[in-house]
């Protein structure tokens, strides 16, 4: 991957070469400007940006755009900041018990799925659509169970960066269900770390 030296100046992220695809500069800059404006606003007139918004934002590919890894790393840090802020706001507004109840509810739902047996944690698609490798997803789930119940150290970035080999149909777990579950895991881990 080549990066023009001149492109690195006056931009928050390194850019890919002119003929390579990165993230749309305009979209990234717009989202980060909106997130910064919300975070620094003293009144609530700014459009709300949540840790969930940061975690699920996506950008179109664009030639000469920002390097995806650099933007993703910045978004991970931003998500952590927003999650911490949301936790602090909940605690200051409703007390620590409200936060603990929220964490307890999310944790209970996640643990129930994690306690299912290997091969039974998620739906199997009926049609011949793409799905995730069951063994790889179950392996991550076992690691998560050890994190939640045995206090084994685990970085939220392991979950954020999880990539599974593809499967087809009932040979794998339904992608959308696994993705939604992992999204909740990241939400929980970011709020308690």
C-alpha positions in Angstrom: 0.0 0.0 0.0 1.5 3.3 -1.0 0.7 6.6 0.6 1.5 9.9 -1.0 3.7 12.0 1.4 1.7 15.1 0.6 -1.6 13.4 1.3 -0.5 12.8 4.9 -0.3 16.5 5.7 -3.4 18.3 7.0 -5.4 15.2 7.4 -6.3 13.3 10.6 -5.5 9.9 9.1 -3.0 8.5 6.6 -4.5 8.0 3.2 -4.1 5.1 0.8 -2.6 5.6 -2.7 -4.7 7.4 -5.3 -5.7 4.2 -7.0 -6.4 2.2 -3.8 -9.6 2.1 -1.9 -9.9 3.5 1.6 -12.7 5.0 3.6 -14.6 8.0 2.2 -12.8 11.1 3.5 -15.9 13.2 3.4 -18.0 10.6 5.3 -15.3 10.0 8.0 -14.7 13.7 8.5 -18.5 14.3 8.7 -19.1 11.6 11.3 -16.1 12.6 13.5 -17.1 16.2 13.3 -20.6 15.3 14.4 -19.3 13.1 17.2 -16.9 15.8 18.4 -19.7 18.4 18.4 -22.0 16.2 20.4 -19.3 15.2 22.9 -18.2 18.8 23.6 -21.7 20.4 23.5 -22.8 21.8 26.8 -26.4 21.8 25.8 -28.4 18.9 24.4 -29.2 20.7 21.2 -26.7 18.6 19.3 -27.9 15.5 17.6 -27.1 12.5 19.9 -24.2 10.2 19.1 -23.9 7.1 21.2 -21.3 4.4 21.6 -23.5 2.1 19.5 -23.5 4.7 16.7 -19.7 4.7 16.8 -19.5 0.9 16.9 -21.9 0.4 13.9 -20.9 3.3 11.6 -19.7 2.3 8.2 -18.2 4.3 5.4 -18.2 3.8 1.6 -15.0 2.8 -0.1 -13.3 5.6 -2.0 -10.1 5.8 -4.1 -7.4 7.7 -2.2 -9.5 7.6 1.0 -8.4 7.2 4.6 -6.6 4.0 5.6 -9.3 1.7 7.1 -7.1 0.4 10.0 -6.2 3.8 11.2 -9.9 5.0 11.2 -11.1 1.8 12.8 -8.5 2.1 15.6 -9.6 5.7 16.2 -13.3 4.6 16.3 -12.5 1.9 18.8 -11.0 4.5 21.1 -13.9 6.9 20.5 -16.4 4.1 21.3 -14.7 3.4 24.6 -14.8 7.1 25.5 -18.5 7.3 24.7 -19.3 4.1 26.6 -17.5 5.5 29.6 -19.4 8.7 29.4 -22.7 6.9 29.0 -22.0 4.9 32.1 -21.0 8.0 34.1 -24.2 9.8 33.0 -26.3 6.8 34.1 -24.6 6.6 37.4 -24.8 10.3 38.1 -28.4 10.5 37.0 -29.9 7.3 38.4 -27.2 6.0 40.7 -24.7 3.1 40.5 -27.4 0.6 41.2 -29.1 1.5 38.0 -25.9 0.9 36.1 -25.3 -2.4 37.8 -28.9 -3.5 37.0 -28.4 -2.6 33.3 -25.1 -4.5 33.2 -26.7 -7.4 35.0 -29.5 -7.7 32.5 -27.2 -7.6 29.5 -24.8 -10.0 31.1 -27.6 -12.4 32.0 -28.8 -12.6 28.4 -25.3 -13.0 27.0 -24.3 -15.7 29.5 -27.5 -17.7 28.7 -26.4 -17.9 25.1 -22.8 -18.6 26.0 -23.9 -21.6 28.2 -25.5 -23.3 25.2 -23.6 -26.3 23.9 -21.1 -26.1 21.0 -23.0 -26.2 17.8 -26.2 -24.9 19.4 -25.5 -21.3 20.3 -27.0 -19.6 17.2 -29.5 -20.3 14.4 -28.5 -22.2 11.4 -29.7 -20.6 8.1 -32.0 -22.8 6.1 -31.1 -21.5 2.7 -27.7 -21.7 1.0 -26.6 -18.3 2.3 -23.3 -17.3 3.8 -22.9 -18.2 7.5 -20.0 -18.4 10.0 -17.9 -21.4 10.8 -19.5 -23.0 13.9 -16.2 -24.2 15.4 -14.6 -20.7 15.3 -17.6 -18.9 16.7 -18.0 -21.5 19.5 -14.2 -21.1 20.2 -14.7 -17.4 20.8 -17.8 -18.1 22.9 -15.8 -20.4 25.2 -13.2 -17.6 25.6 -16.0 -15.1 26.4 -17.5 -17.4 29.0 -14.1 -17.7 30.7 -13.8 -13.9 30.6 -17.3 -13.4 32.2 -17.3 -16.2 34.7 -13.6 -17.0 35.5 -12.2 -13.4 35.2 -9.8 -14.5 32.5 -8.3 -11.4 30.9 -9.6 -10.6 27.4 -9.4 -7.4 25.4 -12.6 -6.0 23.8 -10.5 -5.6 20.7 -10.4 -9.4 20.3 -14.2 -9.3 19.9 -14.2 -6.2 17.7 -11.7 -7.8 15.3 -13.1 -11.3 15.3 -13.2 -12.8 11.8 -14.7 -16.2 11.1 -14.2 -18.5 8.2 -17.3 -18.6 5.9 -19.7 -21.5 5.8 -22.8 -22.1 3.7 -26.3 -22.4 5.1 -26.9 -24.9 7.9 -23.2 -25.8 8.0 -22.6 -22.5 9.9 -24.2 -20.0 12.2 -26.4 -17.2 10.9 -24.2 -14.2 10.4 -26.7 -11.6 11.4 -27.4 -13.3 14.7 -23.8 -13.8 15.6 -23.0 -10.2 14.6 -25.8 -8.8 16.8 -24.7 -11.0 19.8 -21.1 -9.8 19.4 -22.3 -6.2 19.2 -23.9 -6.6 22.6 -20.7 -8.3 24.0 -18.6 -5.3 22.8 -21.2 -2.9 24.4 -20.9 -4.7 27.7 -17.1 -5.1 27.7 -16.6 -1.4 26.7 -18.8 -0.2 29.6 -17.2 -2.3 32.3 -13.5 -2.1 31.3 
